Amino acid sequence: MLHVKVKMSKVRLFIPVPYLILTLGISILSSKAVNRLINKWVKESTKEKEQAFSMPPLNKKELKSIVNELKRHRGLELVDVIAKDGTEVRIKL
């Protein structure tokens, strides 16, 4: 399970994210329909600009293998950030 902790001056959030939800998110984000939608939105938002960007398709098999490897390293702290205003963000396995 992924543990996301956010501490601000008045608010403290703790969000547990099960690996099942990560796997479902990977399946949704790597689908062809979502990829087409994202590329369509990017193309519409950059009509006036010279640069054209298209998101490459995501490899579902590679991303799932990354999540499976992360499951083996429980307790590993992925992100530990403290901003100047005192906001803290920690993401731990």
C-alpha positions as CSV (number, residue, x, y, z in Angstrom):
1,M,0.0,0.0,0.0
2,L,1.2,3.5,-0.9
3,H,0.9,6.0,2.0
4,V,0.6,9.6,1.0
5,K,0.9,12.2,3.9
6,V,0.5,15.9,3.4
7,K,0.9,18.3,6.3
8,M,0.1,22.0,5.9
9,S,-0.4,24.7,8.5
10,K,-4.0,23.9,9.3
11,V,-4.7,20.6,7.4
12,R,-3.2,17.2,7.7
13,L,-4.1,14.5,5.1
14,F,-3.3,10.8,5.1
15,I,-4.3,9.0,1.9
16,P,-3.7,5.2,1.7
17,V,-3.6,4.0,-1.9
18,P,-3.9,0.2,-2.3
19,Y,-1.9,-1.4,-5.1
20,L,-5.1,-2.6,-6.7
21,I,-6.1,1.0,-7.3
22,L,-2.6,1.7,-8.8
23,T,-3.1,-1.3,-11.1
24,L,-6.5,-0.1,-12.2
25,G,-5.2,3.4,-12.8
26,I,-2.4,2.0,-15.0
27,S,-5.0,0.0,-17.0
28,I,-7.1,3.1,-17.5
29,L,-4.2,5.5,-18.4
30,S,-2.6,3.1,-20.8
31,S,-5.7,2.4,-22.8
32,K,-5.9,3.6,-26.4
33,A,-9.0,5.7,-25.8
34,V,-7.5,7.7,-23.0
35,N,-4.3,8.2,-25.1
36,R,-6.4,9.6,-28.0
37,L,-8.3,11.9,-25.6
38,I,-5.2,13.3,-24.1
39,N,-3.6,13.9,-27.5
40,K,-6.8,15.6,-28.7
41,W,-6.9,17.9,-25.6
42,V,-3.2,18.8,-26.0
43,K,-3.6,19.5,-29.7
44,E,-6.6,21.8,-29.0
45,S,-4.8,23.7,-26.3
46,T,-1.7,24.3,-28.4
47,K,-3.3,25.4,-31.6
48,E,-1.9,29.0,-31.2
49,K,1.5,27.8,-30.2
50,E,4.2,26.6,-32.6
51,Q,5.2,23.5,-30.6
52,A,3.2,20.3,-31.2
53,F,3.3,17.6,-28.5
54,S,1.8,14.2,-28.5
55,M,1.8,11.8,-25.6
56,P,3.4,8.5,-26.5
57,P,1.4,5.3,-25.6
58,L,2.1,3.9,-22.2
59,N,3.3,0.3,-21.9
60,K,0.9,-1.4,-19.5
61,K,3.1,-4.5,-19.0
62,E,6.1,-2.4,-18.0
63,L,4.2,-0.2,-15.6
64,K,2.6,-3.2,-13.9
65,S,6.0,-4.8,-13.5
66,I,7.2,-1.6,-11.8
67,V,4.2,-1.8,-9.3
68,N,5.0,-5.4,-8.6
69,E,8.6,-4.6,-7.9
70,L,7.5,-1.7,-5.6
71,K,5.4,-4.2,-3.6
72,R,8.7,-6.0,-2.6
73,H,10.2,-2.9,-1.0
74,R,7.8,-2.0,1.8
75,G,8.8,0.9,4.0
76,L,10.8,2.6,1.3
77,E,10.3,6.4,1.3
78,L,9.8,7.7,-2.3
79,V,9.2,11.4,-1.6
80,D,10.1,13.5,1.4
81,V,9.7,17.2,0.6
82,I,9.4,20.2,2.9
83,A,8.5,23.5,1.4
84,K,9.6,26.9,2.7
85,D,6.0,27.6,3.9
86,G,6.1,24.5,6.1
87,T,4.1,22.2,3.9
88,E,5.4,18.6,4.0
89,V,4.7,15.8,1.5
90,R,5.7,12.2,2.2
91,I,5.1,9.2,0.0
92,K,6.0,5.8,1.5
93,L,5.5,2.2,0.4
